[in-house]
Amino acid sequence: MEQIAASDSHGDCALEVGRQFARWREQQGGGEIYQSSLMSALLAGVYEGETTMNELLRHGDFGLGTFNHLDGELIAFERQIHQLKADGSARRADPWQKTPFAVMTQFRPCLERRFDHPLSRDEIHQWVDRLVGSDNVFVALRLDGRFESAEVRTVPRQSPPYKPMLEAIETQPVFRFADVEGTLIGFRCPPFVQGINVAGFHEHMITADRSGGGHLLDYTMAHGTLRLSVVRHLNLALPSDTAFRGADLCPADLDRVIRAAEG
């Protein structure tokens, strides 16, 4: 794994980063993302799946998603899966719990960069874009450090008959963390997968003491370490149940709905 100097210069440092990354891409197979179901299915109210946490871990050690009945947020790293609940708390997920939507990969970072000064969410995203150099690949990212602030939301458990996701999140609680150590994990997906996944950045966060977290809406990092892994292959597992077969997976306003739901 290449370690990048801490300078923020967009000149020689960025050029060398690009060269290192190009060398890495030539040497690696690119890894694989395993995805259970579609983002558009989740938006349509398909909140029950058959994939267990044990099955997810057979496909990767790092990822995010949700739980059946839209019961909170899922965050996975270092082969541990946590459930981020609607009250802002976190707990270890049980192996038998199931998910209607999750994204997993084997996290094998190719670049690591240390930041010793505050950066906003947008600035972190700009660094990821700069380091990778292309919108047309999948990127798994992990950020460990101290967050000056983090605004998260967690979706409360739903009951049948299920509402579409935009209606389900109308009363979602939002929590704010200040001056806290934590781990952010996420994916940056290419624009061409909007609806299959979430185009752009999708990030979840958990505190270092594993007591709370959620789906990130905004954050400012005080200092920390960013690790990136580029993934070239997508393994998509589609449900076969009645709810999925009958869902409208390509509504006319799909892009707007995803942006509204994911923040």
N, C-alpha and C positions, 0 to 999 in steps of 0.2 A: 504494500500500500504506500502510495506516495504521500509524503508529508510536505505541506506547502508553507512557506514562510509567512509570518504574520503581517507583513507590509500590506497596506491597502492600495498601493500604487497600481494603476491600471495599465502601466507600461510593461517594463521588463518582466515583472512578476506574473502578470496575466499571460504574457506570451509564453513564459516557461511552463506555466500551468497547462496551457493548451497543448504544448509539445509533450509533456508528461502524460496527459490524458490520451492524446492520440497514440502514443506508444502502448499504453495500457489496452486500449480498444483493439489494437492489432493482435494482442497476445491472448485475449480472453474470448471465451465462447459467448458471454453475454448474459448467462443466467436465465431464469424463468420466473414469471409471475403466474401464480395459480389464483384464479378468481372464481368464487362461487356466486352464480347468478349475475344479474345486471343491475346497474344503478337505476335504470329506467323502470325496472320491475319494483324496486324498493319505493320509488316515487309513486308508483301506481297502487301501493298498498299490499304488495306481496311480502308479508312479514313473517312467514314461517318457512323454514327450510329443513333439510335432513342432514346437513353436514355438521358433524360434531367438532368440538375443540380438538379432540384426539386426531381426527382426520385432518384438520387444518395443519397440525404440527407435523404430519407426515409430508406436507407439501412445502413447509418452510418454517423458519424460526423467527419471522419478523413480519408484522402486518397490522392491518386495521380492518374495522367493519362494525357490525352491530350484532345483537342477539335476537333470537326469536321473540316475537311480539314487540319488536323495536325497543327492547328493554335495556336502554343505555348504550354506551359506546364500547367498542372492543379495541384494545391495544395489545400488541404482541411484540416482544423482543427477548433475546436470550432464551428462547424456547419457553417463555412464560407468557400466559395470556391473562390479562386482567379485564374485569368488567367495571366500567365507569358508570356509576348509577345516577339516577335522576336527582338524588339529594346531594350530589357533588362528591360522594365518597367513592372509594375504589376497593375492590376485593378480587382475590384470585378466582378465576373462572373454574368451574367444575368440568372435568373431562367429558361428561355426557351432555353438557349444554350444547344447543344447536344455534346455527346462524342462518339467516336468509340472504346475507350478503357479506362477503369478506374477501380481502386481498392479501395474499401471503407470498413471501419469497425467502430464499436463503440469502441473508444479508452478508455480502462479501464486498466491503467498501474498497474502492480503488483510490480514493482521495480523502485526505484528512486535513482540516485547516482549523487552526486555533485563532479565536478572536479574544482580545483582551480589553475591548471597549464596547459600549452599548451599540446595538444594532436593532432596527425595527424589523417587523415581519417583512415588509417590502424590500428592505435592504438585504435580508437573508435570501429572499427569493431571487433578487438580482445577482447575488453571488453564485447561487446554484446555476442560474441561466448562463452566467459568464463562464463558469468552470466547465459546464457540459458542452456548450457551444451549439446545440441543436435542440429544436422543439420536438423532433420526430422520434425520440427514444423515451423509454420509461426510466425514471430515476427514483430509487429508494433513498431516503435521506434520514439521518439521525442527528439530533442536536442535543448534546448533554451540557448542562451548565446552570447558571443562575439567571433567573428571569426577573427583571425589574417589575414586570406586570404580565399577566396572562388572563385573557378573557375566554371562557369556555362555555359550551352549552352541552347539555345531556338530554336526550329525548326520554320522556316518561313511558313506561310500559303501556302498550295498547291492548284493547280487547276487541274481539269481533262484534259486529261487522266492522272491518278495518276502514278507516278513512285514508285518503291519499296523504302522502307524507307532508305536503304543505299545510294541510289542515291539522295533522297530528302535532306539528311543531309550533302551532300558534301559541300554546301555553308552555312551551319548553322553558325550564329554568336556566338562567345564565349566572355563572359564578366568576368571581374575579380573585385571582391570586396575586400577591405582592411580595417581592423580595423572597423568592422561593427557589430552591434547587429542584431540578426536574429533568425529565427526558422527553423530548419531542420525537415522534416518529411519523413519517409521512411518505407520500408518493407524489411525484410530478408526472402527470400522464399527458401524452400528446393530444393536440386538438382533435385529431381524427377519431378518438375513442369516446367523445362526449355521448353520454347515454349508455354506452357499454360500461364505462367507468366515469370518473369525474375529470374532465379536461382541466389541466393546470394542477395547482397544489391542493392536497387534501391531507390535513395534519391532525393528529391526536397527541395529547400530552398527559403525563402522569407525574406526580411529585416524587421526589427522591425517597421519601418515607412510604411511598405507595398508599397514601391515605386519600388522595383525591386527584381529579383531573377531568378531561372531557375533550370534546371536539373543539379545536382552536378556532376562534373567530378573529383574534388579534393578539399580539404579544410584542414585548420588547425584551431582548436578551441583554443582560449586563455583561456577561462574558461566557464563553463556552467553546466547545469543539464540535465542528460540523464534519460528518462523514457521508460520503456519497457512493452509491453503487448504481451503475447503469445496467438495465435489463433489456434484452432484445427479444425475448420470447414470451408469448401470452398463452396460457393454458386455461381455457374458458369452459367451466362446467355449468350447463344450463339445467334448471329444474324440469321435472316432468309432471308436476302436479296440476290440478285443474285451475288453481288461482293464477299460475304463471301462464298457462296456455290461453286463458281468457283475458289477460291483461293487455291494455293499450300501451305498447312499449315504444311507440314513436309518435307521441302527440305533437301537434303543430308548434307548441310553445315549449318544447323539451329543454332547449338551452336556457331559457328564462327561468324555468322551474328549478333546474339544477343549480343555477347561480343563487336563486333565492333560498333554496334548501341548505346549501353547503356554505353560504356566507363567503 
